[in-house]
Amino acid sequence: MRILICDDDSLVVEQLQKYIRNFFKNISLKCPEITCFSDGESLLADTGEKDILFLDIEMPGINGIYVGNELKRANDNIIIFVVTSYSQYLDDAMRFHVFRYLSKPLDIHRFFRNMKDAIDLYTTMAINLPIETKQGVHTLPASSVIAVEAQGRKVTVHTTLCDFESVHNMQYWLELLPKNLFFQTHRSFIINFEHVTNFDRNLIYMTAGLSAYLTKRKYSLFKEAYLLYLESMR
């Protein structure tokens, strides 16, 4: 893991570094690499891994909104914290799916809570799943799986890359997939919350034009689980 800080205020950068180190010390883990930038241009020029970013909005040169959009376009899995005193930028920041919006001055307790959520999300996204077909085994991140669908004895794993016909049954996938990210909506469908675009009492609409059945008895459970998932993303 690599954590980045981009802010032209050296005091804020120093405070963020201290909070990050204290967070990992409190959970008894070695602190990852922390790399700091004072402007957006130097951050965008950086070629290293970008896992978690603390991003200021108002900086010399290009602003944080532009930087965030560019980084999300290059890597949709980057976890971005917007750190700023200017709440009027919130709407623009949310458009590139900012993970959290932290106001200055920073509150350490809120910071720790949000860092825990970020680490949980990073861990989930880092999980790689083996998809075994008759042709071989394909390994993809869990976040790329849109849904698993059963049609008779045929089990299809729909992913952002393509569809795979799995040699395993639905029970195998139900046990394998991370419980905080996936939900069985019907005996024929297991869906990934991340790819849900809308739902009603009968169907769940997903990315790539997919839809999944939702049984009446699971509607309330699904709704509750999905809202909890959305809350964890804020």
Backbone bond lengths (Angstrom), bond angles and torsions (degrees), N, CA, C in turn:
res aa  C-N    CA-C-N  psi(-1)  N-CA   C-N-CA  omega(-1)  CA-C   N-CA-C  phi
1 M - - - 1.465 - - 1.526 110.21 -
2 R 1.321 114.67 142.21 1.470 120.62 177.53 1.525 107.84 -130.82
3 I 1.333 116.50 126.92 1.457 122.26 -178.58 1.521 109.11 -108.85
4 L 1.334 116.60 132.62 1.458 122.08 -177.55 1.525 110.52 -116.48
5 I 1.327 115.60 146.24 1.460 122.46 174.49 1.529 106.87 -126.76
6 C 1.325 116.88 128.21 1.460 120.77 177.38 1.524 108.54 -127.95
7 D 1.333 116.57 104.44 1.465 122.38 -177.33 1.522 107.90 -159.18
8 D 1.338 116.48 138.60 1.465 119.28 -179.50 1.526 112.46 -87.50
9 D 1.332 117.27 -0.76 1.465 121.90 177.67 1.529 108.52 -96.14
10 S 1.321 116.85 108.11 1.463 121.14 -175.36 1.529 112.53 -62.60
11 L 1.336 117.30 -30.25 1.464 120.18 179.36 1.537 111.03 -69.07
12 V 1.324 116.13 -39.05 1.471 120.29 177.65 1.519 109.84 -67.18
13 V 1.331 116.89 -41.68 1.464 121.27 178.29 1.534 110.06 -59.47
14 E 1.311 115.88 -44.87 1.462 121.28 179.64 1.531 110.60 -62.85
15 Q 1.332 116.69 -42.27 1.463 120.96 -179.93 1.531 111.07 -65.36
16 L 1.334 116.60 -43.36 1.461 120.11 178.76 1.527 111.47 -62.22
17 Q 1.315 116.93 -43.04 1.465 120.10 177.87 1.528 110.87 -59.25
18 K 1.331 116.26 -43.42 1.458 121.14 179.68 1.526 111.03 -63.35
19 Y 1.332 116.90 -45.60 1.461 120.92 -179.43 1.534 111.09 -63.69
20 I 1.329 116.43 -41.97 1.469 120.46 -179.58 1.524 110.52 -63.02
21 R 1.329 116.87 -46.44 1.473 120.45 179.64 1.525 111.09 -63.22
22 N 1.342 116.45 -40.29 1.464 120.29 178.79 1.527 111.49 -65.30
23 F 1.340 115.90 -37.56 1.466 119.77 179.26 1.521 110.91 -60.78
24 F 1.325 117.04 -49.68 1.465 119.71 -178.19 1.527 111.62 -69.13
25 K 1.317 116.87 -32.10 1.461 119.82 175.40 1.526 110.43 -64.00
26 N 1.338 116.64 -40.75 1.467 121.69 -179.30 1.521 113.09 -66.31
27 I 1.328 117.30 -28.47 1.466 119.59 178.96 1.536 111.23 -100.81
28 S 1.328 115.04 11.68 1.473 122.28 174.09 1.532 112.79 59.60
29 L 1.338 115.63 41.82 1.456 120.79 175.40 1.528 109.79 -124.12
30 K 1.310 115.42 150.22 1.453 120.08 176.78 1.522 109.38 -66.58
31 C 1.313 116.66 133.71 1.462 120.04 -179.79 1.532 110.26 -69.68
32 P 1.332 117.89 131.87 1.465 120.56 178.05 1.531 111.29 -67.87
33 E 1.314 115.16 174.95 1.465 121.33 175.27 1.524 109.74 -63.48
34 I 1.339 116.65 132.94 1.461 122.08 176.16 1.527 107.68 -116.25
35 T 1.327 117.24 123.65 1.462 122.34 180.00 1.524 108.71 -119.77
36 C 1.316 116.37 133.60 1.469 120.88 -173.99 1.532 111.72 -115.61
37 F 1.333 115.20 144.36 1.461 122.61 177.75 1.529 108.37 -134.07
38 S 1.321 116.54 147.84 1.469 120.49 179.94 1.521 112.48 -103.28
39 D 1.342 117.30 -2.89 1.464 120.32 178.88 1.524 109.82 -154.31
40 G 1.339 115.11 160.02 1.449 120.66 -176.67 1.513 114.54 -68.74
41 E 1.323 116.80 -33.16 1.465 120.08 -178.78 1.525 111.56 -60.29
42 S 1.332 116.92 -45.67 1.461 120.10 -178.33 1.532 111.30 -68.70
43 L 1.330 116.16 -33.07 1.467 119.11 177.07 1.527 110.37 -66.27
44 L 1.327 117.22 -45.90 1.459 120.21 -179.56 1.529 111.92 -65.71
45 A 1.338 116.70 -27.36 1.470 120.37 179.38 1.527 111.89 -78.15
46 D 1.323 116.98 -15.96 1.463 121.26 -178.58 1.533 109.90 -68.38
47 T 1.324 117.03 134.81 1.467 121.27 -176.50 1.525 112.88 -104.29
48 G 1.326 117.76 2.01 1.459 120.59 -178.54 1.519 112.88 -78.04
49 E 1.333 115.62 175.01 1.461 121.24 177.48 1.527 109.91 -63.42
50 K 1.320 116.28 145.70 1.469 121.70 179.51 1.524 108.11 -130.48
51 D 1.327 116.27 98.56 1.463 120.86 -175.47 1.525 112.18 -99.28
52 I 1.332 116.92 -53.55 1.459 121.99 178.43 1.529 108.14 -127.74
53 L 1.331 116.30 131.83 1.470 120.83 -176.63 1.523 110.70 -128.88
54 F 1.338 115.95 132.46 1.467 122.43 170.17 1.524 106.40 -103.99
55 L 1.329 116.36 113.80 1.462 121.81 -167.38 1.521 112.24 -120.94
56 D 1.324 116.01 123.28 1.461 121.64 172.73 1.531 108.30 -79.94
57 I 1.329 117.22 154.43 1.461 120.78 179.85 1.524 111.91 -94.11
58 E 1.326 117.08 -51.90 1.467 120.75 -177.81 1.523 110.06 -90.97
59 M 1.335 115.62 106.53 1.463 122.48 179.46 1.520 108.90 -138.18
60 P 1.313 117.60 161.74 1.462 119.71 174.39 1.526 110.58 -61.32
61 G 1.317 117.06 144.09 1.465 119.90 -179.46 1.514 110.94 79.54
62 I 1.311 116.93 -139.23 1.469 120.40 -178.65 1.525 110.16 -70.71
63 N 1.337 116.09 144.15 1.470 118.53 -176.45 1.526 111.99 -87.15
64 G 1.335 114.97 171.79 1.448 121.28 -175.31 1.513 114.32 -66.29
65 I 1.343 117.57 -28.15 1.462 120.44 178.81 1.530 109.79 -62.71
66 Y 1.326 116.15 -46.58 1.471 120.32 178.33 1.529 110.18 -62.64
67 V 1.322 116.63 -44.99 1.471 121.46 -179.06 1.524 110.39 -60.58
68 G 1.336 116.28 -46.99 1.457 120.09 -178.93 1.522 112.23 -60.85
69 N 1.333 116.44 -42.96 1.455 120.30 178.39 1.525 112.09 -61.82
70 E 1.331 116.47 -42.40 1.467 120.79 -179.77 1.525 111.12 -65.03
71 L 1.332 116.75 -42.65 1.466 120.34 -178.53 1.520 111.32 -68.64
72 K 1.339 117.32 -39.29 1.458 120.72 177.60 1.526 111.26 -66.29
73 R 1.327 116.06 -34.62 1.465 119.92 178.50 1.530 110.40 -65.94
74 A 1.331 116.01 -35.85 1.465 120.75 -179.31 1.524 112.26 -80.13
75 N 1.333 116.59 -32.37 1.472 120.92 -177.13 1.519 108.82 -150.20
76 D 1.315 116.32 99.61 1.465 120.45 -176.06 1.523 112.49 -66.52
77 N 1.333 117.44 -17.85 1.467 120.58 -177.02 1.527 113.64 -87.03
78 I 1.327 118.49 -4.57 1.460 119.23 178.98 1.532 109.33 -63.72
79 I 1.330 116.00 135.93 1.473 122.32 -179.30 1.528 107.59 -97.95
80 I 1.329 116.77 113.75 1.464 121.06 -173.51 1.523 111.57 -111.39
81 F 1.327 115.43 123.34 1.456 122.76 168.52 1.528 107.82 -97.99
82 V 1.312 117.77 123.54 1.456 120.12 171.88 1.528 107.71 -89.75
83 V 1.330 116.22 125.52 1.466 122.08 -178.27 1.524 107.72 -119.20
84 T 1.332 117.42 109.51 1.459 119.32 -175.94 1.525 111.56 -159.27
85 S 1.316 115.60 162.45 1.467 121.81 175.37 1.519 111.74 -93.35
86 Y 1.343 117.16 -5.52 1.458 121.22 -171.32 1.524 111.05 -107.99
87 S 1.334 116.60 98.67 1.459 121.50 -176.10 1.528 112.69 -69.88
88 Q 1.333 117.51 -15.78 1.471 119.45 -178.50 1.533 111.87 -67.08
89 Y 1.335 116.81 -13.18 1.462 119.99 179.13 1.523 112.58 -88.33
90 L 1.327 117.55 -2.00 1.457 120.78 -174.04 1.524 112.20 -58.24
91 D 1.334 118.11 -46.52 1.465 120.81 -178.17 1.522 111.34 -59.87
92 D 1.335 116.83 -44.27 1.465 120.41 179.21 1.521 111.04 -64.63
93 A 1.323 116.45 -39.70 1.465 120.55 -179.18 1.528 111.21 -65.96
94 M 1.338 116.54 -38.68 1.458 119.82 -178.49 1.521 111.77 -66.13
95 R 1.316 117.39 -22.78 1.463 120.12 -178.72 1.531 111.70 -66.59
96 F 1.332 118.07 -26.85 1.470 117.07 175.30 1.534 110.43 -103.30
97 H 1.345 115.57 26.96 1.463 122.72 172.95 1.522 112.48 56.75
98 V 1.335 114.61 54.17 1.457 119.67 174.04 1.525 108.41 -61.69
99 F 1.312 117.25 141.59 1.466 121.15 -176.60 1.522 111.41 -74.11
100 R 1.325 117.52 -47.64 1.461 122.21 178.11 1.530 108.73 -145.95
101 Y 1.312 114.75 155.60 1.464 122.24 177.43 1.526 106.85 -116.36
102 L 1.325 117.07 111.49 1.462 122.12 -177.08 1.525 109.55 -106.65
103 S 1.326 116.14 127.16 1.463 121.02 -179.33 1.522 111.21 -90.32
104 K 1.320 115.03 143.10 1.462 120.86 172.30 1.531 108.60 -88.01
105 P 1.332 119.26 140.54 1.466 127.22 -2.01 1.525 111.41 -72.18
106 L 1.313 116.27 149.12 1.456 121.79 -175.29 1.525 111.79 -73.99
107 D 1.336 114.73 138.38 1.462 120.90 174.68 1.532 107.77 -98.73
108 I 1.321 117.76 121.58 1.465 121.09 -172.68 1.524 112.58 -64.27
109 H 1.333 118.02 -35.65 1.463 120.32 -178.56 1.532 110.64 -68.26
110 R 1.328 116.13 -42.80 1.470 119.88 176.98 1.528 110.03 -66.56
111 F 1.321 116.29 -37.49 1.453 120.70 178.54 1.530 110.40 -60.12
112 F 1.333 117.23 -47.00 1.464 121.37 -178.89 1.538 111.12 -62.37
113 R 1.348 116.94 -41.67 1.466 120.05 179.70 1.527 110.89 -62.13
114 N 1.325 116.04 -43.43 1.458 120.48 -178.62 1.525 112.43 -71.37
115 M 1.325 116.84 -33.91 1.464 119.97 176.63 1.523 110.30 -65.14
116 K 1.320 117.34 -39.13 1.473 120.30 177.98 1.524 110.03 -60.72
117 D 1.343 116.34 -44.19 1.463 120.23 178.38 1.528 111.03 -62.18
118 A 1.328 116.77 -39.68 1.466 121.18 -179.46 1.532 111.20 -65.60
119 I 1.318 116.46 -41.95 1.464 120.49 179.04 1.522 110.34 -66.19
120 D 1.331 117.12 -40.25 1.472 120.46 177.04 1.525 110.43 -60.79
121 L 1.327 116.76 -43.78 1.466 120.81 179.40 1.523 110.58 -65.43
122 Y 1.328 117.38 -44.43 1.468 121.46 179.50 1.528 110.58 -59.14
123 T 1.329 116.12 -42.78 1.467 120.96 -179.96 1.515 110.83 -62.16
124 T 1.332 116.11 -42.50 1.465 120.27 179.24 1.522 110.88 -64.38
125 M 1.332 117.00 -45.04 1.466 120.64 -178.97 1.524 111.92 -66.72
126 A 1.340 116.18 -27.14 1.458 120.39 -177.61 1.523 112.27 -79.22
127 I 1.350 117.41 -10.64 1.457 120.74 -179.86 1.524 109.64 -69.98
128 N 1.321 115.95 126.00 1.457 121.06 176.14 1.523 109.43 -103.09
129 L 1.320 116.34 136.56 1.457 121.44 -177.82 1.526 110.96 -111.32
130 P 1.332 117.38 133.49 1.468 119.54 173.65 1.524 109.65 -83.76
131 I 1.319 116.74 124.87 1.467 121.70 176.86 1.519 107.26 -109.67
132 E 1.324 115.55 105.15 1.463 120.55 -175.30 1.528 110.49 -92.52
133 T 1.314 115.72 124.26 1.458 122.41 175.92 1.533 108.34 -119.83
134 K 1.318 116.87 177.15 1.462 120.00 178.05 1.531 111.68 -67.65
135 Q 1.335 114.94 -20.54 1.467 119.46 -178.80 1.537 112.96 -89.07
136 G 1.329 117.09 -18.28 1.461 119.50 -177.75 1.522 110.86 155.11
137 V 1.343 115.05 -168.82 1.464 121.26 -178.66 1.519 109.24 -113.85
138 H 1.320 116.27 128.55 1.459 122.52 178.55 1.527 107.79 -114.49
139 T 1.322 117.06 130.59 1.460 121.12 -178.93 1.520 109.43 -108.11
140 L 1.346 115.75 122.31 1.459 121.59 -177.94 1.527 109.50 -134.36
141 P 1.342 117.71 153.24 1.474 119.48 174.89 1.520 110.90 -64.93
142 A 1.336 116.17 146.94 1.468 121.19 -179.35 1.525 111.61 -56.46
143 S 1.325 116.52 -35.16 1.458 120.31 -177.51 1.527 113.18 -65.06
144 S 1.342 117.39 -18.56 1.469 120.16 -179.17 1.524 112.20 -85.35
145 V 1.325 117.71 -9.96 1.466 121.04 178.07 1.528 108.43 -82.16
146 I 1.321 117.13 119.82 1.462 121.88 -179.58 1.528 109.86 -83.91
147 A 1.322 116.35 -48.13 1.461 121.08 -179.27 1.523 109.94 -164.64
148 V 1.326 114.98 160.52 1.466 121.85 172.02 1.525 106.30 -117.39
149 E 1.344 116.12 129.30 1.461 120.69 -174.60 1.520 110.56 -127.30
150 A 1.339 115.82 134.71 1.457 121.73 175.93 1.525 109.72 -105.57
151 Q 1.323 115.56 130.49 1.468 122.22 175.43 1.523 106.39 -128.88
152 G 1.321 115.72 94.60 1.461 119.57 -171.73 1.518 108.88 67.02
153 R 1.306 116.99 -126.29 1.475 121.08 178.11 1.531 112.31 -88.43
154 K 1.305 116.26 -9.37 1.466 120.57 -178.71 1.527 110.18 -83.86
155 V 1.331 117.13 129.17 1.470 122.46 177.98 1.526 108.11 -117.76
156 T 1.333 115.76 119.99 1.462 121.66 -179.07 1.515 110.39 -109.33
157 V 1.337 115.63 130.76 1.464 121.33 174.72 1.528 106.59 -100.37
158 H 1.322 115.90 108.85 1.468 121.09 178.56 1.521 108.28 -84.70
159 T 1.310 118.24 124.22 1.467 122.08 179.43 1.527 109.78 -127.73
160 T 1.319 115.68 170.44 1.465 120.43 177.88 1.524 111.17 -69.16
161 L 1.336 117.03 -16.93 1.460 121.51 179.69 1.529 111.05 -86.45
162 C 1.338 116.17 -55.17 1.462 122.94 178.86 1.529 107.85 -171.13
163 D 1.319 116.77 -176.73 1.467 121.53 176.29 1.523 109.82 -95.69
164 F 1.333 115.25 141.41 1.460 121.16 177.44 1.525 109.03 -123.01
165 E 1.333 116.67 137.19 1.458 120.47 174.26 1.527 108.17 -90.95
166 S 1.321 116.01 110.28 1.462 121.61 -174.01 1.527 111.45 -79.72
167 V 1.332 115.63 147.70 1.466 120.13 174.64 1.533 110.47 -85.06
168 H 1.340 116.88 -7.28 1.462 121.31 -177.52 1.528 111.25 -101.46
169 N 1.346 115.09 157.31 1.461 119.99 -179.15 1.524 111.76 -88.19
170 M 1.331 116.17 178.88 1.467 121.30 -176.13 1.529 112.34 -64.64
171 Q 1.330 116.91 -35.40 1.461 119.52 -179.76 1.523 110.79 -62.37
172 Y 1.322 116.83 -38.83 1.466 121.51 176.42 1.522 110.37 -57.78
173 W 1.342 116.66 -46.93 1.464 120.74 -177.72 1.524 111.99 -70.75
174 L 1.316 116.26 -33.79 1.460 120.09 178.10 1.520 111.03 -63.14
175 E 1.317 116.69 -36.96 1.467 121.25 179.49 1.523 112.32 -79.67
176 L 1.329 116.91 -29.41 1.466 120.84 -175.80 1.524 113.65 -80.78
177 L 1.335 117.03 -40.41 1.466 121.05 -171.91 1.530 111.89 -71.82
178 P 1.347 118.14 141.05 1.476 121.51 -179.94 1.525 111.82 -60.07
179 K 1.336 116.31 128.21 1.471 121.63 -173.89 1.529 112.71 -66.76
180 N 1.329 117.95 -26.85 1.462 119.61 -178.59 1.524 112.75 -79.17
181 L 1.337 116.84 -7.85 1.461 120.97 -176.02 1.530 112.83 -117.44
182 F 1.352 116.66 -24.44 1.456 120.68 -173.95 1.532 111.36 -121.22
183 F 1.343 115.42 153.76 1.465 121.11 -177.83 1.521 108.63 -147.29
184 Q 1.347 116.24 135.51 1.462 120.12 176.26 1.525 108.63 -87.26
185 T 1.309 116.59 109.69 1.470 122.07 -175.70 1.522 112.91 -89.09
186 H 1.335 115.37 -18.21 1.461 122.57 -173.69 1.522 104.99 -163.86
187 R 1.334 117.42 158.54 1.474 117.87 -179.39 1.525 112.26 -60.42
188 S 1.341 116.56 -18.22 1.469 120.32 -178.82 1.521 114.05 -101.80
189 F 1.349 118.09 -0.71 1.462 119.55 -175.20 1.530 113.04 -140.39
190 I 1.323 114.85 135.76 1.469 122.84 166.29 1.525 105.42 -123.58
191 I 1.332 117.38 124.29 1.468 119.57 -174.06 1.531 111.26 -115.14
192 N 1.313 113.91 156.86 1.468 122.05 176.69 1.534 107.72 -99.67
193 F 1.346 116.72 118.98 1.466 121.02 -179.56 1.525 112.24 -52.20
194 E 1.315 115.92 -35.09 1.467 120.86 -175.27 1.528 112.25 -60.26
195 H 1.330 116.83 -25.84 1.463 120.53 -174.35 1.520 113.17 -104.80
196 V 1.337 117.35 8.24 1.466 120.57 178.05 1.531 109.46 -76.62
197 T 1.317 116.77 132.29 1.466 120.65 177.15 1.530 112.05 -108.85
198 N 1.347 116.77 -27.93 1.460 121.43 179.68 1.525 108.25 -169.38
199 F 1.332 116.75 165.50 1.462 119.19 174.93 1.522 109.87 -159.41
200 D 1.343 114.48 156.58 1.457 120.86 171.17 1.522 107.09 -130.72
201 R 1.314 118.30 -161.41 1.464 120.32 -175.40 1.529 113.30 -76.83
202 N 1.303 117.25 -8.83 1.463 120.20 -176.97 1.522 114.40 -120.33
203 L 1.339 116.29 -30.94 1.463 120.34 -173.97 1.523 111.85 -134.59
204 I 1.330 114.83 150.81 1.462 122.31 172.32 1.523 106.52 -115.28
205 Y 1.311 116.64 124.74 1.454 122.49 -178.67 1.523 109.28 -97.20
206 M 1.330 115.16 134.74 1.455 119.98 -171.58 1.524 111.17 -131.35
207 T 1.334 115.05 171.45 1.458 119.99 177.54 1.526 109.97 -63.43
208 A 1.314 116.24 165.79 1.471 124.09 -179.10 1.526 111.95 64.43
209 G 1.359 117.13 18.21 1.452 120.81 177.21 1.519 114.93 74.38
210 L 1.325 117.46 13.84 1.461 121.21 -179.71 1.522 111.05 -84.46
211 S 1.323 116.32 154.15 1.458 121.61 172.08 1.524 108.45 -140.88
212 A 1.338 115.93 150.84 1.467 121.45 -177.38 1.516 109.64 -129.55
213 Y 1.327 116.31 145.09 1.455 120.49 177.29 1.532 110.16 -69.81
214 L 1.335 115.44 146.01 1.464 122.05 175.48 1.522 107.79 -127.85
215 T 1.328 117.28 115.97 1.461 120.34 -178.59 1.528 110.32 -73.67
216 K 1.329 115.67 151.62 1.463 120.67 -178.03 1.521 111.96 -59.63
217 R 1.332 116.54 -39.25 1.464 119.37 -176.85 1.530 112.48 -71.98
218 K 1.336 117.00 -15.71 1.462 119.72 179.76 1.526 112.80 -103.54
219 Y 1.322 116.55 -2.31 1.464 119.20 -176.27 1.528 112.36 -57.96
220 S 1.326 117.64 -50.75 1.471 121.16 -177.80 1.523 111.65 -64.50
221 L 1.344 116.74 -41.52 1.467 120.60 179.19 1.524 110.88 -64.20
222 F 1.344 115.13 -42.84 1.467 118.61 178.65 1.521 111.11 -63.49
223 K 1.324 116.31 -46.96 1.462 120.72 -178.47 1.525 110.63 -57.79
224 E 1.330 116.62 -44.85 1.464 120.71 179.58 1.522 111.58 -63.87
225 A 1.344 116.58 -45.11 1.466 120.74 -179.17 1.524 111.38 -65.73
226 Y 1.337 116.72 -39.01 1.466 120.65 -179.24 1.524 111.05 -68.48
227 L 1.331 117.40 -40.24 1.464 120.31 178.71 1.525 111.01 -66.76
228 L 1.323 116.90 -35.80 1.470 120.02 175.46 1.523 110.40 -64.93
229 Y 1.340 115.62 -40.35 1.470 119.83 177.09 1.527 110.68 -61.55
230 L 1.334 117.30 -45.95 1.465 120.94 179.59 1.523 110.71 -62.23
231 E 1.325 116.64 -39.33 1.460 120.65 179.35 1.523 110.94 -62.86
232 S 1.331 116.42 -37.97 1.473 120.13 179.17 1.519 112.35 -68.87
233 M 1.343 116.31 -19.07 1.459 120.59 -179.52 1.519 112.67 -87.53
234 R 1.344 117.74 -8.37 1.459 120.48 -176.86 1.516 111.56 -86.09
